């Protein structure tokens, strides 16, 4: 597990009308990290009472690098006043040359809050 520099990370969010909005595009640094982005979340009070609304926002995270398999993580949960970190393990294409155009998709199920 080596940090991967120069990967493109895209963060998107589905709107109520189903259209996907681009929130940010970042490039990983030598530590495999990107700059933080702010995601609009429900008010903190939404998590303090029985759920009338979901107390978190969801985003999709896509990571791409020319020498690695593409990864998409759908429905990443982002809570108010909380830093959400998504660690991804990318598979080198030289280990699976037949997967040069394959995308690994992970779907995060909603929490039972």
Secondary structure, DSSP 8 states (H G I E B T S, - for coil): ----TT-EEEEEEE-TTS-EEEEEEEE--TTS-----------GGGGSSS-SS-SEEEEEEEEEETTEEEEEEEEEEEETT----------BGGG-GGGTT-EEEEE------
